[in-house]
Amino acid sequence: MEKKIERRGRQVENDTVINVYTQEFKDHTGETFIWEWDKIKNPNGPLSVTIKDPQWATYDKKDKQLIELLEKYEVKKGERKPRVTKADKEAIEKLEYEMNEIFYSFYPEDRPKIRKQRVTKTK
């Protein structure tokens, strides 16, 4: 005797499970949240969450420029340390200064205090 399998309800159109996908959320302030999921590696939550804030766009651009400059002078195994040119050194210092100004404009309480030297009295 053959057993007859009875299927009730609506038929399943797509029964393949999606394990790897990304979700993108946009906030009313302009922030973009990108959630990357991989259900095989981590079934309980997203693998990574990337937040792109338009306020930090200039900071991110300067950070990429700084990383590119620093990678140019990275020491490779078995080679001598490359000498940083004067123009690149000035560019690195300028980028670091501009990045600090952007950061401290958002978080002024984190700016380091300027310590003045104590004046000693002579008799």
N, C-alpha and C positions, 0 to 999 in steps of 0.2 A: 504494500500500500504506500502510495505517495502521500507525504504530508504536504498540505497546501498552506503556504504562508499567506496570512491575510494581513494586508496593510490598510490601516484605517487613517483617515484624515488627509491632509494635504501632502502631496508627494514632495520629497526633498529634491530641490533643483541642483544645489551645489553642496556636496557633503565633504569637500576637502577643507581641512582646517588651516587657517592662515596663522603661521607661527611667527613670521618676521614682518613687521610693518611699522610705520611712523604716523604719529598724529600731530597736527599743527593747530595750536590755539592762538587767537589774537585777542588781546585785551583792548579795552576802550582807550587806554593811555597810549597805545601804539606798540606795546610790548608783544613779542612773538615767542611762544613756548613751543619747542619741538621735542616731543617725547618719542624715543626710539625703543621699540619693544622687540624682544626675542623670547618667545615662550619656551623655547627649548633650553636656553641657558638660565633664564630666570623666570619661572612661571608665576611669581607673586607680584612682580612690579616691572617698571620700565628699566632698561639697561642704562640709559642716560637721558638727562633732561637738559636741553640747551635753551638759554634765555637770551633773546636778542632785544636789547633796549635801545631805542633810537637816541636817547641821551648819551649813551656810551659809544656811539658809532665812530666819533672822531678818535676816541681813546683806542678803540679796537684797530683802526687804521694805523695809528702811530705805533701800536704794539706790534703789528705785523711788519712794519718797516724796520723797527728795532730788531726783531728776531732775524729778519733777512740780513741785516748788517752784521749781527753777531755771529750768524752761521758762516758768514764769509771768512771770519777769523777763528773759527773753531779748530782746535788742534786735532790733527788726524794721527792715528797710530803709526809710529815709525817715521814721522816727518817732523821737521822743525816747526816751532811756533811762528806763524806768519806775523810780520810786523804791521801794526795798525797805522794806516796813513793819517796824516794830520787832518785832512778833510773829513775822513770817516770818523776820526775821534771827535771832531767838533760836531758832526752830525749826530753821533751817538749821545753826546752830552746835551745837545739841543732837544733831541727827542725825549730823553729822560726828564729834562726840566719841564717840557710841555706836558708830558704825561703826569708828572707830579702836580702841576697846576690844575689840570683837569680833575684829578682825583681829589685834591684838597678843596676844590670848589664845591664838590658834592659832600665831602666830609671835613668841614673846617676844624672840627674838634680833634681830629687825628693829626693835624699839622704839628711837627715837632717844635718845641719851644726854643727860642733863641736865648742861650745863656750868655749873660754878659760877665766879663771878668770883674772880679771884686777889686775895688780900688783900695790899696793899702796906704795907710797914713804913715808918713815918715816924720819922725820927731826932730 
